[in-house]
Amino acid sequence: MLLALSGSKLHPAACEFHDKWQGMFRTHDTTIAKIQNKLSCCGFKNPHDMPFPFPTKGIDVTACEAQTGRKIGCADVWEKQEGLSMAFLFAVGGVLMVWKVCFVVLG
């Protein structure tokens, strides 16, 4: 089961990330700030695309880039990290499957 589930997410669709980010941006979810800090990026596609701090009166879309100096968006980095996590789970599932087969055949 782990193998099948992780295998289906090895290459997550870019629209999944966009929809999730856009939902957080619309609701002013500060999880975006945590993602940006963890991945050292600003905004989604680029530093001016749905960044935190959220643009409001007196804060424009360049605030994250100006405050942190980050010049890349989070989409590519986030997708890569997600893919690596799923690859690890896929590998663990494969090892467990081989172990189970060996146990049944040899046991």
C-alpha positions, -999 to +999 in steps of 0.1 A: +000+000+000+028+024+009+045+017-023+014+024-044+005+056-026+040+071-026+045+060-063+015+080-073+029+111-057+065+109-071+057+137-096+030+158-080+010+180-104+021+216-104-015+227-102-018+209-068+009+232-054-006+263-070-041+256-057-028+249-022-007+281-021-035+302-036-059+289-009-035+298+018-029+332+002-066+340+000-072+331+036-040+349+048-026+317+062+007+324+078+019+289+068+032+306+037+057+325+059+069+292+073+073+276+039+091+307+026+115+306+056+121+268+054+128+269+017+145+303+016+122+317-011+095+343-015+062+340-033+049+312-054+063+314-090+085+343-082+091+367-052+062+389-063+036+362-069+014+358-037+041+364-012+041+368+026+039+394+041+006+397+024+002+428+003-021+453+020-022+491+023+014+501+030+028+467+021+034+458-015+044+425-032+081+434-030+082+433+009+094+397+012+122+402-013+132+435+002+133+421+038+150+389+030+169+394-002+155+362-016+152+362-054+135+329-061+099+317-059+089+287-038+070+266-064+100+248-079+118+243-045+086+231-029+078+206-057+114+193-055+112+188-018+079+170-021+092+148-048+122+138-027+100+130+003+078+108-019+109+091-034+121+082+001+087+067+010+086+048-023+121+034-015+110+024+020+079+007+006+101-012-019+124-024+008+095-035+029+080-054+000+112-072-008+116-081+029+081-094+031+086-116-001+119-129+013+102-137+046+074-156+029+098-175+005+124-184+030+103-186+061 
